[in-house]
Amino acid sequence: MNKERKLIVAGNWKMNKTVAEALDLVRGLKLELANVKEVDVVVCPPFTALEAVGKAVLDSNIRLGAQNMSEHNVGAHTGEIAAVMLKEFSVRYVILGHSERRQDQKEADALIARKAAAVHGAALKPIICVGETLAERQAGEMQKVLETQVRGSLAGLTGEQMEESIIAYEPVWAIGTGQTATTAQAQEAHAFIRGLLVKMFNETVARRVRIQYGGSVKPSNARELMSQPDVDGALVGGASLEARSFADIIKNSI
């Protein structure tokens, strides 16, 4: 698939996998994906497995991501993880503002913007999540919600930093539900987000930013989703927990 922007597919393992299970999964992925060069592949294990997985993927084409990070660099912040700690394990990417954290931990756009600044300050790349709920979509508020989240979560980033950021559009109603946005719905939302980036930055920056789709991505729908002009990859949840299904999503994206 000939795309202007290199596809990026990231697996968000969420609160799954012991260290032993994580190593089994990543060994399978290394075998399945050994020859894949057309897609940037990222795995995001839980914090407890970062060190082991980081060592396991060092000699491969798979990059390591974390599922969250503190806005602070050091100090009295019980239970938090700083950028310098993640870098010790060769982490390259950090997921920020996932809908589960927005909902369960009440993370607001302003906090996510501060975290994004901290990620860039450590020369890491943020994967910044945005997306509307089913009620918001049914009320015709998809664009309003996305504009609020995009503007708030990216506040303060320079154009150069934005180009090194990834946005993940995840319709909340399609996460873990088996429901997937149609290709037309995904493209509409991605094009709207890219249009916002033109207004916030400029055409050149907007054209270079990769926007992933996240929401019940499967091997069977990967090719159609990834063929859309503004869909530049996927943030995969459940299907990333099994080597064959995650690898098939990536292979079907090419």
C-alpha positions in Angstrom: 0.0 0.0 0.0 1.6 3.3 -1.1 0.9 5.9 1.5 2.4 9.3 2.0 3.0 8.6 5.7 4.5 5.4 7.0 1.9 3.3 8.7 2.3 2.8 12.5 0.5 -0.1 14.3 0.8 -0.2 18.0 -0.5 -2.9 20.4 -1.9 -1.7 23.7 -1.8 -4.7 26.0 -3.6 -2.8 28.8 -3.6 -4.7 32.1 -2.7 -8.1 30.6 0.3 -10.4 30.5 2.7 -11.5 33.2 6.4 -11.2 32.3 6.5 -14.8 31.1 3.4 -14.3 29.0 4.7 -11.1 27.6 7.9 -12.8 26.5 6.0 -15.6 24.9 3.9 -13.1 22.9 6.9 -11.0 21.8 8.8 -14.0 20.7 5.9 -15.0 18.5 5.7 -11.5 17.1 9.4 -11.4 16.2 9.0 -14.6 14.2 5.8 -13.4 12.5 7.1 -9.9 11.7 10.8 -10.5 11.0 10.5 -9.3 7.4 8.1 -6.4 7.8 9.7 -3.1 7.1 6.8 -1.1 5.6 5.1 -0.5 9.0 6.4 0.9 12.3 5.4 -1.8 14.8 5.1 -0.9 18.5 4.1 -3.0 21.5 2.9 -1.4 24.8 3.1 -3.9 27.7 2.2 -3.2 31.3 5.0 -1.5 33.3 6.0 -4.7 35.0 7.0 -6.3 31.6 8.7 -3.3 30.1 12.3 -4.3 31.0 12.0 -7.9 29.8 10.1 -7.0 26.6 12.5 -4.1 26.0 15.5 -6.5 26.0 13.6 -9.0 23.9 12.9 -6.6 21.1 16.3 -4.8 21.0 17.5 -6.8 18.0 14.2 -6.6 16.1 12.0 -4.3 14.1 9.6 -3.9 17.0 9.7 -0.8 19.1 8.7 -0.5 22.8 5.9 1.7 24.1 4.5 2.5 27.5 0.8 2.9 28.3 1.1 6.1 30.4 3.6 8.4 31.9 3.7 11.1 34.6 3.8 14.8 33.7 6.5 15.1 36.4 10.2 14.2 36.0 10.9 13.3 39.7 9.5 13.7 43.2 6.8 12.8 45.6 4.3 11.3 43.2 3.4 7.9 44.5 2.5 5.3 41.9 3.7 7.4 39.0 6.4 6.7 36.3 8.7 9.3 35.0 10.1 9.6 31.4 13.7 8.9 32.6 12.5 5.6 34.1 10.9 4.6 30.8 14.0 5.5 28.8 16.0 3.0 30.9 14.0 0.2 29.3 14.4 1.6 25.7 10.9 2.9 25.5 10.3 5.0 22.4 6.5 5.7 22.5 4.0 6.6 25.2 0.2 6.3 25.0 -1.5 9.3 26.5 -5.1 10.1 27.2 -6.5 6.7 26.4 -10.3 6.7 26.8 -10.0 4.3 29.7 -7.8 6.7 31.6 -10.0 9.7 30.7 -12.9 7.8 32.1 -11.4 5.8 35.0 -8.7 8.2 36.2 -10.6 11.4 35.1 -7.7 12.6 33.0 -8.4 16.0 31.4 -7.1 17.5 28.2 -4.9 20.0 30.1 -3.2 17.1 32.0 -2.6 15.2 28.8 -1.1 18.3 27.2 1.4 18.6 30.1 2.2 14.9 29.7 2.8 15.4 26.0 5.2 18.2 26.8 7.0 15.9 29.2 7.2 13.1 26.6 8.7 15.4 24.1 11.1 16.8 26.7 12.5 13.3 27.1 12.8 12.9 23.3 10.1 10.2 23.2 7.0 10.1 20.9 3.5 10.5 22.4 0.5 8.6 21.0 -2.3 11.0 22.0 -5.8 9.5 22.1 -9.0 11.3 21.3 -12.5 10.1 20.6 -16.2 10.4 21.3 -18.7 8.3 23.2 -21.7 6.7 21.6 -24.0 9.2 23.3 -21.9 12.1 21.9 -21.9 10.6 18.4 -25.7 10.0 18.5 -26.2 13.6 19.7 -24.3 14.9 16.6 -21.4 16.1 18.8 -18.5 14.1 17.3 -16.8 17.1 15.7 -17.3 19.3 18.8 -15.9 16.6 21.1 -12.9 16.0 18.9 -12.1 19.6 18.5 -12.1 20.2 22.2 -9.9 17.1 22.9 -7.5 17.8 20.0 -7.0 21.5 20.8 -6.8 20.8 24.6 -4.5 17.8 24.5 -2.1 19.3 22.0 -2.0 22.8 23.6 1.5 24.2 23.8 3.2 21.8 21.3 5.4 23.3 18.6 4.9 22.3 15.0 8.2 20.3 15.2 6.9 18.4 18.2 3.6 17.8 16.5 5.3 16.1 13.6 6.9 13.7 16.1 3.5 13.0 17.7 0.9 10.4 16.7 -2.8 10.9 17.2 -5.0 7.9 17.8 -8.7 8.4 17.0 -10.6 5.9 19.1 -14.4 6.1 19.0 -15.1 5.0 22.6 -18.2 3.1 21.5 -16.0 0.8 19.4 -13.4 -0.1 22.0 -13.7 -3.7 23.1 -17.3 -3.9 21.9 -16.7 -5.7 18.6 -18.3 -2.7 16.9 -16.0 -0.9 14.4 -16.5 2.5 12.8 -17.2 2.0 9.1 -14.3 3.0 6.8 -16.3 6.1 5.9 -16.8 7.0 9.6 -13.1 6.5 10.3 -12.0 8.5 7.3 -14.4 11.3 8.2 -13.1 11.6 11.7 -9.5 11.4 10.6 -9.9 14.0 7.9 -11.6 16.3 10.5 -8.7 15.9 12.9 -6.2 16.6 10.1 -8.2 19.7 9.2 -7.9 20.9 12.8 -4.1 20.4 12.6 -4.0 22.6 9.6 -5.8 25.4 11.6 -3.6 24.8 14.7 -0.3 24.5 12.9 -0.1 24.5 9.1 -0.7 22.4 6.1 2.8 20.9 6.1 2.7 19.8 9.7 -0.8 18.4 9.3 0.3 16.4 6.3 3.1 14.8 8.2 1.2 13.8 11.4 0.2 10.1 11.5 -3.3 9.5 12.8 -4.1 5.9 13.9 -7.5 4.3 14.2 -8.3 2.5 17.4 -11.5 0.6 18.0 -11.9 -3.2 17.5 -9.4 -3.4 14.7 -9.1 -7.0 13.4 -7.2 -8.8 10.6 -10.5 -8.8 8.6 -11.0 -5.1 8.6 -7.4 -3.8 8.7 -6.8 -3.5 5.0 -10.0 -1.6 4.3 -9.4 0.8 7.2 -5.7 1.4 6.4 -6.6 2.1 2.7 -8.4 5.3 3.7 -6.3 8.4 2.8 -6.2 9.8 6.3 -5.9 6.5 8.3 -2.2 6.0 9.0 -2.2 2.9 11.2 -4.0 1.4 14.2 -3.9 1.3 17.9 -4.9 -2.2 18.6 -6.3 -3.6 21.9 -7.6 -7.1 22.3 -6.3 -8.4 19.0 -2.7 -7.4 20.0 -2.7 -10.0 22.8 -2.2 -12.9 20.4 0.8 -13.0 18.1 -1.0 -14.3 14.9 -3.9 -11.8 15.0 -1.7 -8.8 15.7 0.8 -9.9 13.0 -2.1 -10.5 10.5 -3.4 -6.9 11.2 0.0 -5.6 10.3 0.5 -7.8 7.2 -3.0 -6.9 6.0 -2.2 -3.2 6.4 0.6 -3.3 3.8 
